[in-house]
């Protein structure tokens, strides 16, 4: 493997989720096909692509290749616990917290989790997103 190609999330409202991910994480439009019902967003610096795909209306989700959720292995009970993204340090994490507050996105602030400063939030479908800084170096 040479790296991560993309993360594909099944969402109830592609437009609302695209707006949220753009505001919350600074993702920008990359590709879309509204006939299929997906939008791809990217974060240039992180070289990460997020594909947001809508449900088909019958409780089944379809991927960009037309496969159903069960064919893609996601079934009816989600298997994703959360997405976690690394940030360089606690100062950058606090800058993210300030950005989220200014954008009106709810979050509990920076907290310690297993010794690492983290910032936790949820997207419009309740998917947990976490930004994580390295643990402070003891002096």
C-alpha positions as CSV (number, residue, x, y, z in Angstrom):
1,X,0.0,0.0,0.0
2,X,1.1,3.5,-0.6
3,X,-1.4,5.4,1.5
4,X,-5.1,6.0,2.1
5,X,-7.2,6.5,-1.0
6,X,-10.4,7.8,0.6
7,X,-12.9,7.4,3.3
8,X,-16.5,6.9,2.2
9,X,-19.3,7.8,4.7
10,X,-22.9,6.9,4.3
11,X,-25.0,10.0,5.1
12,X,-28.7,10.9,5.2
13,X,-28.3,14.3,3.4
14,X,-25.2,14.7,1.2
15,X,-25.6,18.5,0.9
16,X,-25.9,19.1,4.6
17,X,-23.0,16.8,5.4
18,X,-20.8,18.3,2.7
19,X,-21.5,21.8,4.1
20,X,-20.7,20.5,7.6
21,X,-17.4,18.8,6.7
22,X,-16.4,21.9,4.7
23,X,-17.1,24.2,7.7
24,X,-15.8,21.9,10.4
25,X,-12.7,20.4,8.8
26,X,-12.0,22.8,6.0
27,X,-12.6,20.3,3.2
28,X,-13.1,21.5,-0.3
29,X,-15.1,20.2,-3.3
30,X,-13.2,17.6,-5.3
31,X,-15.7,15.6,-7.4
32,X,-19.4,15.0,-7.4
33,X,-22.1,13.1,-9.3
34,X,-25.5,14.1,-8.1
35,X,-27.3,11.5,-10.2
36,X,-25.5,8.8,-8.2
37,X,-25.8,10.9,-5.1
38,X,-22.2,11.5,-3.9
39,X,-19.9,14.3,-3.2
40,X,-16.1,13.9,-2.8
41,X,-14.3,16.5,-0.6
42,X,-10.6,16.8,0.0
43,X,-8.2,18.3,2.5
44,X,-5.1,19.2,0.4
45,X,-2.6,19.4,3.2
46,X,-3.6,16.0,4.7
47,X,-4.0,14.5,1.2
48,X,-7.3,13.0,2.4
49,X,-10.4,12.5,0.4
50,X,-13.9,12.0,1.9
51,X,-16.7,10.6,-0.2
52,X,-20.2,11.3,1.1
53,X,-22.9,9.0,-0.3
54,X,-26.6,9.2,0.3
55,X,-29.0,6.3,1.1
56,X,-31.3,5.0,-1.6
57,X,-34.4,5.8,0.3
58,X,-35.2,2.2,1.1
59,X,-32.9,2.0,4.0
60,X,-30.1,0.6,1.8
61,X,-27.1,2.7,1.0
62,X,-25.3,2.6,-2.4
63,X,-21.7,3.3,-2.9
64,X,-20.2,5.2,-5.8
65,X,-19.7,1.9,-7.7
66,X,-23.4,1.0,-7.3
67,X,-22.8,-1.6,-4.6
68,X,-25.3,-1.7,-1.8
69,X,-24.2,-1.2,1.8
70,X,-24.5,-4.9,2.6
71,X,-22.4,-5.7,-0.5
72,X,-19.8,-3.2,0.7
73,X,-19.8,-4.8,4.2
74,X,-21.5,-2.1,6.1
75,X,-24.8,-3.9,6.6
76,X,-27.6,-2.4,8.7
77,X,-25.6,-2.0,11.9
78,X,-22.8,0.5,11.4
79,X,-19.2,-0.7,12.1
80,X,-17.5,2.7,12.2
81,X,-16.8,3.9,15.8
82,X,-15.1,7.2,14.9
83,X,-12.6,8.9,12.6
84,X,-9.5,10.4,14.2
85,X,-7.2,12.9,12.6
86,X,-3.8,13.9,13.9
87,X,-2.9,17.6,14.4
88,X,0.7,18.8,15.1
89,X,0.3,19.9,18.7
90,X,-1.9,21.3,21.5
91,X,-1.8,24.9,20.0
92,X,-3.1,23.6,16.7
93,X,-5.8,21.7,18.5
94,X,-6.9,24.8,20.4
95,X,-7.0,26.7,17.0
96,X,-9.3,24.0,15.7
97,X,-11.5,24.4,18.8
98,X,-11.7,28.1,18.2
99,X,-12.5,27.6,14.5
100,X,-15.3,25.2,15.4
101,X,-16.8,27.6,17.9
102,X,-16.7,30.4,15.4
103,X,-18.4,28.2,12.8
104,X,-21.2,27.3,15.3
105,X,-20.2,23.6,15.5
106,X,-20.9,22.1,19.0
107,X,-18.0,20.5,20.8
108,X,-17.0,20.0,24.4
109,X,-13.6,21.7,24.1
110,X,-10.2,20.2,24.3
111,X,-10.0,17.3,26.8
112,X,-7.4,14.7,27.7
113,X,-8.0,11.1,26.5
114,X,-5.4,8.5,27.4
115,X,-2.9,11.3,27.9
116,X,-3.5,13.0,24.6
117,X,-5.3,16.3,24.1
118,X,-8.3,15.6,21.9
119,X,-11.3,17.5,20.4
120,X,-14.4,15.4,19.8
121,X,-17.5,16.3,17.7
122,X,-20.2,14.7,15.7
123,X,-21.3,15.2,12.1
124,X,-25.0,15.7,11.1
125,X,-25.5,11.9,11.1
126,X,-23.9,11.4,14.5
127,X,-20.5,10.1,13.1
128,X,-17.9,10.7,15.8
129,X,-14.9,12.8,14.6
130,X,-11.8,13.3,16.8
131,X,-8.8,15.6,16.4
132,X,-5.8,14.3,18.4
133,X,-2.6,16.1,19.3
134,X,0.5,14.3,20.6
135,X,0.7,14.0,24.4
136,X,2.7,16.8,26.0
137,X,6.3,16.1,26.6
138,X,7.1,16.0,30.3
139,X,9.6,18.7,31.4
